[in-house]
Amino acid sequence: DAKTTQPNSMESNEEEPVHLPCNHSTISGTDYIHWYRQLPSQGPEYVIHGLTSNVNNRMASLAIAEDRKSSTLILHRATLRDAAVYYCILSGYGNKLVFGAGTILRVKS
Amino acid sequence: EAGVAQSPRYKIIEKRQSVAFWCNPISGHATLYWYQQILGQGPKLLIQFQNNGVVDDSQLPKDRFSAERLKGVDSTLKIQPAKLEDSAVYLCASSLDGRPGGYTFGSGTRLTVV
């Protein structure tokens, strides 16, 4: 399973944008980049995924480097409810999700 | 669409006792996963089912853990006998066909072994 590297923790101010980085230098051509987040006392929830192009949805944006060796999850306006552990995961279609330690995001009011 | 249901929500047992967790996936989801999440760590896959067959159980401690998915719907995960290090949250997830973004997780069962 391809590995990802994320910072252990990050801090943001409420209502400001947050950029969560992920390095994945050994990504293969068929690996999708997934982002999940886990709020306290809940199971992980899907945020966004992409293959080669940048992606936007109602929750976030995903910016993928041209060489695909890194990506950034962008929360456009962080709220207190966005405080969670964010996981960047590489997985091919139909393959299992292998979680790392993730990034703990703290949001200050 | 109903989510992935898990029960019980919490369980406290003494070491060497047995315990079972139940999972009801989203209707129609063929793939079901059990994960173990120790405090401060990311979830670790224990077992993956495709319908009622096991696809991957390489990380399941088979001397004490067992899982089944009868009729390809509900699933149970059992630990017998439990050890202190089994204290963790046990998460169930399901997927229709493994498509990206198609995994849904339950809220988990928090097990404390004393």
Interface residues (C-beta under 8 A of the other chain):
Chain A: Y32 H34 Y36 S41 Q42 G43 P44 E45 Y46 I48 H49 L51 V85 Y87 S91 Y93 G94 N95 K96 L97 V98 F99 G100 A101 G102
Chain B: V4 Y33 Y35 Q41 G42 P43 K44 L45 Q48 D56 L91 A93 D97 G98 R99 P100 G101 Y103 T104 F105 G106 S107 G108
